[in-house]
């Protein structure tokens, strides 16, 4: 299959080209939390309507306020959307790459509308049962992937903020479980808690040092 994308096609260029090729339900899929050492991995999938959503962009280029606004807009206007989480213990058991693939598959499978094409961010994912295209920096060049990145990011941020109350002292509401200097200092002082990924080297090191 071949289709042409103009350089100036904009964020919706891939979806419009696929629609012209007969793919009317294009799902974008992306994840949040792959690089964190605490908290779940969250993946989302979105099938957008043909009419563009104002302000849609890669979640990393948006402020928190803009992401929250777009989360509400996407969940209200999308033809279908889904978000799933893979808990830290399963991330440890599977390994992060396999966990990432599984999360994306689960998110697409949970969509209320079966897509006829799937766009993924970064690397190929099999097992969807429909044609797929992996895209380098997909959340910056394809609208449906950008929308999925926002759903995944906001969902995970809310989860980590809630965990901050359950596990005080780690500042999860600030760094969201990523390996910041502040997070590492708390790990070194207190050791890991129930939502840390124990297979991560920096977490395992605190266990070896007796910080449990």
LUMTORVO-153067 format. One line per field, with one value per residue: residue number from 0; residue in three letters; x, y, z of N, C-alpha, C in turn. Coordinates in nm, 3 decimals, padded with zeros to 5 digits, always signed. Example, Ala and Ser with C-alpha at 12.3 -4.5 7.8 and 13.67 -1.06 7.14 Angstrom:
2
num: (0,1)
residu: (ALA,SER)
n.c1: (+01.319,+01.285)
n.c2: (-00.569,-00.225)
n.c3: (+00.780,+00.708)
ca.c1: (+01.230,+01.367)
ca.c2: (-00.450,-00.106)
ca.c3: (+00.780,+00.714)
c.c1: (+01.320,+01.290)
c.c2: (-00.330,+00.003)
c.c3: (+00.780,+00.787)
//
This chain:
212
num: (0,1,2,3,4,5,6,7,8,9,10,11,12,13,14,15,16,17,18,19,20,21,22,23,24,25,26,27,28,29,30,31,32,33,34,35,36,37,38,39,40,41,42,43,44,45,46,47,48,49,50,51,52,53,54,55,56,57,58,59,60,61,62,63,64,65,66,67,68,69,70,71,72,73,74,75,76,77,78,79,80,81,82,83,84,85,86,87,88,89,90,91,92,93,94,95,96,97,98,99,100,101,102,103,104,105,106,107,108,109,110,111,112,113,114,115,116,117,118,119,120,121,122,123,124,125,126,127,128,129,130,131,132,133,134,135,136,137,138,139,140,141,142,143,144,145,146,147,148,149,150,151,152,153,154,155,156,157,158,159,160,161,162,163,164,165,166,167,168,169,170,171,172,173,174,175,176,177,178,179,180,181,182,183,184,185,186,187,188,189,190,191,192,193,194,195,196,197,198,199,200,201,202,203,204,205,206,207,208,209,210,211)
residu: (UNK,UNK,UNK,UNK,UNK,UNK,UNK,UNK,UNK,UNK,UNK,UNK,UNK,UNK,UNK,UNK,UNK,UNK,UNK,UNK,UNK,UNK,UNK,UNK,UNK,UNK,UNK,UNK,UNK,UNK,UNK,UNK,UNK,UNK,UNK,UNK,UNK,UNK,UNK,UNK,UNK,UNK,UNK,UNK,UNK,UNK,UNK,UNK,UNK,UNK,UNK,UNK,UNK,UNK,UNK,UNK,UNK,UNK,UNK,UNK,UNK,UNK,UNK,UNK,UNK,UNK,UNK,UNK,UNK,UNK,UNK,UNK,UNK,UNK,UNK,UNK,UNK,UNK,UNK,UNK,UNK,UNK,UNK,UNK,UNK,UNK,UNK,UNK,UNK,UNK,UNK,UNK,UNK,UNK,UNK,UNK,UNK,UNK,UNK,UNK,UNK,UNK,UNK,UNK,UNK,UNK,UNK,UNK,UNK,UNK,UNK,UNK,UNK,UNK,UNK,UNK,UNK,UNK,UNK,UNK,UNK,UNK,UNK,UNK,UNK,UNK,UNK,UNK,UNK,UNK,UNK,UNK,UNK,UNK,UNK,UNK,UNK,UNK,UNK,UNK,UNK,UNK,UNK,UNK,UNK,UNK,UNK,UNK,UNK,UNK,UNK,UNK,UNK,UNK,UNK,UNK,UNK,UNK,UNK,UNK,UNK,UNK,UNK,UNK,UNK,UNK,UNK,UNK,UNK,UNK,UNK,UNK,UNK,UNK,UNK,UNK,UNK,UNK,UNK,UNK,UNK,UNK,UNK,UNK,UNK,UNK,UNK,UNK,UNK,UNK,UNK,UNK,UNK,UNK,UNK,UNK,UNK,UNK,UNK,UNK,UNK,UNK,UNK,UNK,UNK,UNK,UNK,UNK,UNK,UNK,UNK,UNK)
n.c1: (+00.084,+00.051,+00.067,+00.041,+00.189,+00.175,+00.429,+00.339,+00.111,+00.023,-00.085,-00.295,-00.244,-00.169,-00.396,-00.589,-00.485,-00.493,-00.767,-00.848,-00.747,-00.923,-00.938,-01.125,-01.150,-00.914,-00.688,-00.486,-00.209,-00.040,+00.197,+00.257,+00.497,+00.693,+00.964,+00.975,+01.058,+00.881,+00.537,+00.254,+00.268,+00.105,-00.113,-00.277,-00.541,-00.688,-00.955,-01.013,-01.255,-01.339,-01.334,-01.105,-00.956,-00.933,-00.622,-00.487,-00.197,+00.135,+00.170,+00.393,+00.460,+00.281,+00.128,+00.040,-00.219,-00.323,-00.311,-00.500,-00.733,-00.750,-00.768,-01.030,-01.168,-01.096,-01.195,-01.461,-01.520,-01.403,-01.436,-01.391,-01.221,-00.967,-00.802,-00.539,-00.371,-00.059,+00.064,+00.336,+00.457,+00.393,+00.522,+00.785,+00.793,+00.750,+00.938,+01.033,+01.007,+00.849,+00.627,+00.543,+00.462,+00.252,+00.079,-00.001,-00.133,-00.346,-00.480,-00.574,-00.735,-00.935,-01.088,-01.406,-01.485,-01.389,-01.081,-00.965,-00.713,-00.398,-00.194,+00.118,+00.341,+00.682,+00.783,+00.733,+00.432,+00.290,+00.001,-00.246,-00.431,-00.504,-00.391,-00.088,+00.118,+00.427,+00.564,+00.820,+00.856,+00.577,+00.374,+00.410,+00.355,+00.121,-00.224,-00.400,-00.224,-00.107,-00.332,-00.373,-00.138,-00.186,-00.412,-00.295,-00.086,-00.219,-00.391,-00.204,-00.061,-00.261,-00.302,-00.052,-00.046,-00.252,-00.133,+00.063,-00.054,-00.097,+00.156,+00.342,+00.622,+00.771,+00.719,+00.560,+00.367,+00.502,+00.731,+00.624,+00.710,+00.932,+01.289,+01.420,+01.652,+01.554,+01.369,+01.543,+01.691,+01.501,+01.447,+01.699,+01.704,+01.474,+01.422,+01.248,+00.892,+00.562,+00.489,+00.710,+00.928,+01.086,+01.287,+01.438,+01.758,+01.839,+01.651,+01.675,+01.929,+01.897,+01.769,+01.965,+02.134,+02.003,+01.788,+01.503)
n.c2: (-00.119,+00.221,+00.568,+00.922,+01.189,+01.526,+01.773,+01.998,+01.917,+01.917,+01.839,+01.661,+01.527,+01.252,+01.107,+01.210,+01.132,+00.854,+00.823,+00.893,+00.674,+00.483,+00.407,+00.459,+00.465,+00.549,+00.469,+00.617,+00.538,+00.556,+00.584,+00.652,+00.698,+00.508,+00.554,+00.592,+00.506,+00.435,+00.366,+00.301,+00.187,+00.357,+00.333,+00.464,+00.479,+00.633,+00.721,+00.967,+01.224,+01.347,+01.623,+01.869,+01.904,+02.184,+02.324,+02.087,+01.895,+01.754,+01.602,+01.662,+01.916,+02.083,+02.280,+02.186,+02.276,+02.312,+02.049,+01.927,+02.059,+01.971,+01.697,+01.676,+01.767,+01.580,+01.336,+01.394,+01.436,+01.237,+00.956,+00.711,+00.605,+00.488,+00.391,+00.222,+00.053,-00.079,-00.243,-00.182,-00.430,-00.606,-00.478,-00.520,-00.799,-00.849,-00.691,-00.372,-00.310,-00.517,-00.488,-00.236,-00.283,-00.462,-00.301,-00.109,-00.276,-00.365,-00.125,-00.051,-00.273,-00.231,-00.026,+00.114,+00.113,-00.068,-00.015,+00.042,+00.088,+00.141,+00.378,+00.405,+00.527,+00.560,+00.272,-00.044,-00.232,-00.542,-00.760,-00.629,-00.694,-00.544,-00.321,-00.140,+00.142,+00.242,+00.531,+00.766,+00.993,+01.013,+01.133,+01.398,+01.436,+01.314,+01.339,+01.164,+01.011,+01.210,+01.284,+01.046,+01.050,+01.260,+01.170,+00.946,+01.067,+01.257,+01.085,+00.920,+01.111,+01.192,+00.956,+00.928,+01.155,+01.095,+00.875,+01.005,+01.087,+00.844,+00.746,+00.923,+01.151,+01.091,+01.267,+01.222,+01.365,+01.567,+01.479,+01.260,+00.995,+00.963,+00.945,+01.160,+01.389,+01.463,+01.257,+01.036,+01.099,+01.067,+00.796,+00.688,+00.761,+00.645,+00.404,+00.181,+00.200,+00.050,+00.094,+00.113,+00.015,-00.269,-00.391,-00.197,-00.052,+00.161,+00.147,-00.116,-00.097,+00.050,-00.137,-00.333,-00.189,-00.193,-00.025,-00.058)
n.c3: (+00.000,-00.083,-00.013,-00.045,+00.129,+00.167,+00.225,+00.357,+00.482,+00.740,+01.084,+01.055,+00.823,+00.771,+00.855,+00.678,+00.429,+00.459,+00.481,+00.224,+00.097,+00.171,+00.436,+00.698,+00.972,+01.160,+01.403,+01.651,+01.858,+02.169,+02.444,+02.796,+03.049,+03.012,+03.062,+03.335,+03.676,+03.864,+03.929,+03.705,+03.362,+03.108,+02.838,+02.549,+02.307,+02.024,+01.811,+01.594,+01.504,+01.171,+01.159,+01.254,+01.582,+01.780,+01.868,+01.909,+01.972,+02.009,+02.323,+02.479,+02.407,+02.516,+02.776,+03.114,+03.171,+02.911,+02.820,+02.989,+02.909,+02.644,+02.685,+02.789,+02.563,+02.364,+02.474,+02.467,+02.196,+02.037,+01.815,+01.918,+02.213,+02.438,+02.739,+02.905,+03.175,+03.282,+03.549,+03.786,+03.872,+03.665,+03.456,+03.539,+03.519,+03.247,+03.117,+02.988,+02.711,+02.600,+02.767,+02.684,+02.417,+02.468,+02.617,+02.425,+02.243,+02.406,+02.455,+02.198,+02.147,+02.330,+02.233,+02.155,+01.897,+01.619,+01.468,+01.127,+01.057,+01.215,+01.370,+01.519,+01.772,+01.728,+01.716,+01.544,+01.600,+01.634,+01.593,+01.587,+01.396,+01.180,+00.915,+00.990,+01.084,+01.190,+01.338,+01.346,+01.604,+01.616,+01.767,+01.716,+01.452,+01.360,+01.400,+01.541,+01.692,+01.846,+01.994,+02.137,+02.287,+02.460,+02.606,+02.732,+02.880,+03.052,+03.191,+03.324,+03.477,+03.654,+03.795,+03.922,+04.081,+04.258,+04.382,+04.524,+04.761,+04.884,+04.917,+05.076,+05.079,+04.856,+04.655,+04.425,+04.293,+04.175,+04.015,+03.892,+03.904,+03.746,+03.685,+03.845,+04.006,+04.257,+04.307,+04.316,+04.542,+04.743,+04.712,+04.782,+05.048,+05.166,+05.043,+04.810,+04.738,+04.722,+04.456,+04.300,+04.029,+04.049,+03.904,+03.790,+03.766,+03.938,+04.136,+04.229,+04.334,+04.571,+04.724,+04.753,+04.910,+05.143,+05.186,+05.261)
ca.c1: (+00.000,+00.126,-00.010,+00.128,+00.167,+00.242,+00.511,+00.263,-00.021,-00.015,-00.097,-00.397,-00.209,-00.172,-00.535,-00.660,-00.434,-00.547,-00.910,-00.859,-00.714,-01.031,-00.932,-01.207,-01.136,-00.771,-00.657,-00.351,-00.179,+00.084,+00.208,+00.322,+00.555,+00.790,+01.093,+00.965,+01.095,+00.771,+00.405,+00.217,+00.277,-00.029,-00.124,-00.407,-00.571,-00.793,-01.003,-01.062,-01.349,-01.276,-01.317,-00.989,-00.975,-00.853,-00.513,-00.426,-00.052,+00.212,+00.150,+00.516,+00.470,+00.167,+00.127,-00.053,-00.355,-00.365,-00.337,-00.625,-00.841,-00.759,-00.819,-01.177,-01.217,-01.078,-01.287,-01.597,-01.539,-01.347,-01.528,-01.362,-01.095,-00.947,-00.673,-00.513,-00.251,+00.014,+00.117,+00.481,+00.498,+00.385,+00.632,+00.906,+00.786,+00.756,+01.040,+00.962,+00.971,+00.734,+00.514,+00.498,+00.387,+00.129,-00.009,-00.059,-00.231,-00.464,-00.553,-00.647,-00.838,-01.044,-01.166,-01.544,-01.501,-01.272,-01.015,-00.919,-00.571,-00.343,-00.068,+00.185,+00.455,+00.815,+00.830,+00.623,+00.359,+00.207,-00.109,-00.369,-00.524,-00.531,-00.264,-00.030,+00.236,+00.504,+00.607,+00.917,+00.792,+00.440,+00.288,+00.432,+00.322,-00.009,-00.322,-00.454,-00.120,-00.099,-00.447,-00.344,-00.033,-00.249,-00.492,-00.204,-00.013,-00.308,-00.434,-00.096,-00.033,-00.364,-00.273,+00.065,-00.086,-00.327,-00.037,+00.141,-00.120,-00.082,+00.298,+00.404,+00.766,+00.838,+00.685,+00.512,+00.287,+00.595,+00.811,+00.541,+00.776,+01.050,+01.415,+01.478,+01.743,+01.472,+01.316,+01.652,+01.727,+01.401,+01.473,+01.818,+01.675,+01.364,+01.403,+01.130,+00.759,+00.489,+00.467,+00.837,+00.963,+01.200,+01.392,+01.520,+01.887,+01.848,+01.563,+01.737,+02.047,+01.857,+01.738,+02.094,+02.194,+01.923,+01.689,+01.368)
ca.c2: (+00.000,+00.346,+00.690,+01.039,+01.292,+01.651,+01.828,+02.100,+01.860,+01.945,+01.730,+01.566,+01.480,+01.107,+01.062,+01.246,+01.046,+00.720,+00.828,+00.889,+00.537,+00.395,+00.374,+00.565,+00.464,+00.541,+00.484,+00.648,+00.477,+00.604,+00.550,+00.745,+00.634,+00.403,+00.585,+00.612,+00.390,+00.411,+00.387,+00.216,+00.227,+00.385,+00.347,+00.510,+00.473,+00.729,+00.739,+01.104,+01.261,+01.412,+01.766,+01.888,+01.956,+02.306,+02.323,+01.954,+01.893,+01.658,+01.632,+01.718,+02.057,+02.153,+02.300,+02.099,+02.329,+02.282,+01.905,+01.898,+02.107,+01.883,+01.568,+01.686,+01.781,+01.452,+01.235,+01.432,+01.440,+01.121,+00.849,+00.605,+00.622,+00.394,+00.399,+00.104,+00.064,-00.200,-00.211,-00.199,-00.570,-00.665,-00.418,-00.594,-00.936,-00.853,-00.605,-00.252,-00.310,-00.606,-00.424,-00.127,-00.343,-00.519,-00.190,-00.052,-00.373,-00.365,+00.000,-00.060,-00.377,-00.182,+00.076,+00.077,+00.102,-00.135,+00.064,-00.032,+00.119,+00.189,+00.450,+00.396,+00.617,+00.510,+00.143,-00.128,-00.316,-00.638,-00.815,-00.551,-00.754,-00.448,-00.257,-00.046,+00.219,+00.299,+00.664,+00.835,+01.111,+01.011,+01.226,+01.532,+01.445,+01.254,+01.390,+01.060,+00.973,+01.322,+01.273,+00.934,+01.091,+01.346,+01.084,+00.866,+01.154,+01.310,+00.972,+00.877,+01.218,+01.187,+00.838,+00.953,+01.255,+01.021,+00.793,+01.091,+01.088,+00.711,+00.722,+01.054,+01.154,+01.067,+01.378,+01.170,+01.467,+01.658,+01.415,+01.156,+00.866,+00.961,+00.935,+01.291,+01.395,+01.464,+01.122,+00.948,+01.130,+01.003,+00.653,+00.657,+00.782,+00.563,+00.279,+00.181,+00.172,-00.056,+00.121,+00.121,-00.095,-00.324,-00.436,-00.084,-00.055,+00.258,+00.099,-00.237,-00.057,+00.090,-00.261,-00.396,-00.110,-00.212,+00.083,-00.113)
ca.c3: (+00.000,-00.088,-00.015,-00.052,+00.229,+00.133,+00.334,+00.430,+00.509,+00.877,+01.179,+01.010,+00.690,+00.761,+00.864,+00.554,+00.322,+00.481,+00.449,+00.077,+00.057,+00.212,+00.579,+00.758,+01.119,+01.188,+01.546,+01.695,+01.988,+02.231,+02.585,+02.889,+03.166,+02.981,+03.122,+03.479,+03.759,+03.957,+03.873,+03.592,+03.222,+03.058,+02.693,+02.503,+02.164,+01.992,+01.674,+01.590,+01.397,+01.056,+01.187,+01.343,+01.716,+01.796,+01.964,+01.926,+01.950,+02.089,+02.465,+02.538,+02.368,+02.576,+02.920,+03.184,+03.153,+02.775,+02.811,+03.057,+02.823,+02.528,+02.734,+02.792,+02.425,+02.294,+02.526,+02.428,+02.051,+01.967,+01.776,+02.016,+02.284,+02.548,+02.809,+02.988,+03.258,+03.318,+03.681,+03.797,+03.881,+03.531,+03.381,+03.579,+03.470,+03.101,+03.059,+02.945,+02.569,+02.582,+02.835,+02.601,+02.307,+02.521,+02.655,+02.303,+02.191,+02.493,+02.436,+02.071,+02.161,+02.416,+02.164,+02.128,+01.752,+01.564,+01.363,+01.010,+01.043,+01.341,+01.370,+01.649,+01.790,+01.756,+01.668,+01.497,+01.694,+01.562,+01.670,+01.582,+01.302,+01.072,+00.875,+01.086,+01.044,+01.301,+01.297,+01.429,+01.661,+01.568,+01.841,+01.664,+01.308,+01.331,+01.496,+01.630,+01.787,+01.939,+02.085,+02.228,+02.380,+02.561,+02.694,+02.814,+02.972,+03.155,+03.273,+03.413,+03.573,+03.758,+03.876,+04.006,+04.181,+04.361,+04.456,+04.614,+04.891,+04.943,+04.944,+05.099,+05.093,+04.728,+04.564,+04.299,+04.225,+04.107,+03.908,+03.831,+03.904,+03.660,+03.761,+03.869,+04.121,+04.379,+04.326,+04.357,+04.680,+04.829,+04.704,+04.861,+05.191,+05.217,+04.970,+04.723,+04.792,+04.651,+04.314,+04.226,+03.940,+04.122,+03.812,+03.745,+03.836,+04.046,+04.244,+04.284,+04.412,+04.705,+04.797,+04.789,+05.018,+05.264,+05.203,+05.246)
c.c1: (+00.087,+00.029,+00.085,+00.088,+00.243,+00.318,+00.433,+00.125,-00.069,-00.038,-00.196,-00.364,-00.219,-00.315,-00.612,-00.615,-00.489,-00.696,-00.932,-00.830,-00.818,-01.032,-01.004,-01.198,-00.989,-00.749,-00.511,-00.329,-00.045,+00.081,+00.268,+00.377,+00.655,+00.923,+01.090,+01.012,+00.991,+00.639,+00.379,+00.264,+00.134,-00.024,-00.265,-00.419,-00.690,-00.826,-01.070,-01.170,-01.275,-01.249,-01.204,-01.030,-00.880,-00.746,-00.445,-00.278,+00.008,+00.202,+00.273,+00.533,+00.362,+00.188,+00.030,-00.197,-00.408,-00.395,-00.469,-00.745,-00.860,-00.805,-00.972,-01.235,-01.209,-01.179,-01.432,-01.622,-01.490,-01.456,-01.510,-01.231,-01.088,-00.811,-00.660,-00.386,-00.191,+00.091,+00.267,+00.527,+00.494,+00.492,+00.763,+00.907,+00.807,+00.882,+00.970,+00.923,+00.848,+00.610,+00.456,+00.414,+00.251,+00.030,-00.077,-00.163,-00.360,-00.547,-00.635,-00.759,-00.957,-01.128,-01.308,-01.574,-01.374,-01.208,-00.982,-00.774,-00.524,-00.209,-00.008,+00.307,+00.582,+00.856,+00.710,+00.562,+00.273,+00.088,-00.237,-00.474,-00.566,-00.397,-00.218,+00.086,+00.301,+00.568,+00.707,+00.858,+00.648,+00.349,+00.306,+00.386,+00.187,-00.109,-00.370,-00.351,-00.101,-00.212,-00.424,-00.237,-00.089,-00.331,-00.402,-00.135,-00.102,-00.356,-00.326,-00.062,-00.134,-00.341,-00.159,+00.036,-00.165,-00.233,+00.046,+00.080,-00.103,+00.062,+00.369,+00.555,+00.841,+00.812,+00.639,+00.430,+00.373,+00.661,+00.741,+00.612,+00.897,+01.177,+01.484,+01.574,+01.666,+01.418,+01.424,+01.694,+01.629,+01.416,+01.591,+01.791,+01.576,+01.356,+01.274,+01.001,+00.689,+00.474,+00.597,+00.858,+01.095,+01.314,+01.479,+01.646,+01.892,+01.759,+01.626,+01.858,+02.011,+01.820,+01.866,+02.161,+02.112,+01.822,+01.549,+01.296)
c.c2: (+00.124,+00.463,+00.806,+01.140,+01.417,+01.705,+01.928,+02.050,+01.886,+01.820,+01.623,+01.505,+01.329,+01.055,+01.094,+01.159,+00.904,+00.715,+00.822,+00.750,+00.436,+00.354,+00.486,+00.572,+00.441,+00.566,+00.524,+00.588,+00.527,+00.570,+00.664,+00.663,+00.525,+00.429,+00.609,+00.487,+00.363,+00.439,+00.301,+00.272,+00.246,+00.401,+00.389,+00.492,+00.563,+00.720,+00.876,+01.124,+01.332,+01.559,+01.786,+01.944,+02.073,+02.289,+02.190,+01.957,+01.779,+01.698,+01.698,+01.866,+02.143,+02.175,+02.202,+02.145,+02.297,+02.133,+01.869,+01.941,+02.013,+01.743,+01.570,+01.694,+01.648,+01.349,+01.267,+01.413,+01.316,+01.022,+00.728,+00.640,+00.522,+00.420,+00.276,+00.128,-00.074,-00.168,-00.242,-00.345,-00.638,-00.607,-00.490,-00.733,-00.945,-00.790,-00.489,-00.255,-00.397,-00.547,-00.312,-00.179,-00.394,-00.409,-00.130,-00.146,-00.369,-00.239,-00.005,-00.161,-00.327,-00.073,+00.025,+00.064,+00.039,-00.048,-00.022,+00.001,+00.174,+00.257,+00.441,+00.487,+00.535,+00.380,+00.056,-00.211,-00.412,-00.679,-00.735,-00.613,-00.662,-00.387,-00.154,+00.030,+00.275,+00.429,+00.720,+00.968,+01.125,+01.109,+01.370,+01.548,+01.385,+01.289,+01.283,+01.013,+01.084,+01.315,+01.159,+00.972,+01.178,+01.263,+01.004,+00.951,+01.205,+01.199,+00.933,+00.985,+01.217,+01.068,+00.867,+01.058,+01.189,+00.935,+00.877,+01.095,+00.953,+00.684,+00.856,+01.043,+01.131,+01.178,+01.329,+01.272,+01.564,+01.590,+01.299,+01.020,+00.856,+00.976,+01.070,+01.284,+01.392,+01.324,+01.027,+00.973,+01.065,+00.852,+00.612,+00.668,+00.680,+00.423,+00.285,+00.157,+00.073,-00.030,+00.140,-00.003,-00.154,-00.369,-00.320,-00.076,+00.039,+00.220,-00.022,-00.202,-00.018,-00.032,-00.328,-00.322,-00.118,-00.103,+00.029,-00.110)
c.c3: (+00.000,-00.084,+00.001,+00.054,+00.185,+00.253,+00.419,+00.471,+00.651,+00.960,+01.134,+00.874,+00.674,+00.764,+00.736,+00.438,+00.336,+00.450,+00.298,+00.024,+00.103,+00.358,+00.657,+00.910,+01.153,+01.337,+01.562,+01.832,+02.040,+02.379,+02.665,+03.005,+03.137,+03.053,+03.271,+03.553,+03.867,+03.888,+03.751,+03.459,+03.173,+02.907,+02.658,+02.353,+02.138,+01.843,+01.670,+01.484,+01.285,+01.083,+01.287,+01.480,+01.739,+01.904,+01.982,+01.889,+02.032,+02.236,+02.527,+02.505,+02.432,+02.724,+02.984,+03.163,+03.014,+02.758,+02.875,+02.972,+02.705,+02.567,+02.733,+02.651,+02.350,+02.342,+02.490,+02.278,+01.977,+01.928,+01.866,+02.085,+02.399,+02.610,+02.899,+03.069,+03.281,+03.445,+03.689,+03.800,+03.745,+03.440,+03.411,+03.518,+03.319,+03.045,+02.991,+02.797,+02.544,+02.649,+02.751,+02.484,+02.355,+02.559,+02.533,+02.243,+02.274,+02.472,+02.308,+02.081,+02.242,+02.349,+02.137,+01.980,+01.695,+01.455,+01.242,+00.975,+01.177,+01.317,+01.510,+01.653,+01.810,+01.690,+01.630,+01.610,+01.612,+01.649,+01.669,+01.490,+01.188,+01.030,+00.978,+01.023,+01.170,+01.254,+01.396,+01.473,+01.612,+01.637,+01.794,+01.519,+01.271,+01.440,+01.593,+01.732,+01.891,+02.042,+02.185,+02.329,+02.491,+02.659,+02.786,+02.920,+03.084,+03.248,+03.373,+03.516,+03.687,+03.850,+03.973,+04.112,+04.293,+04.445,+04.554,+04.753,+04.963,+04.987,+04.965,+05.113,+04.964,+04.626,+04.427,+04.221,+04.146,+03.989,+03.841,+03.818,+03.815,+03.746,+03.774,+03.988,+04.253,+04.410,+04.375,+04.501,+04.777,+04.828,+04.791,+05.010,+05.246,+05.158,+04.889,+04.799,+04.699,+04.502,+04.237,+04.140,+03.989,+04.031,+03.762,+03.830,+03.955,+04.164,+04.310,+04.371,+04.554,+04.790,+04.842,+04.903,+05.146,+05.288,+05.176,+05.379)
//
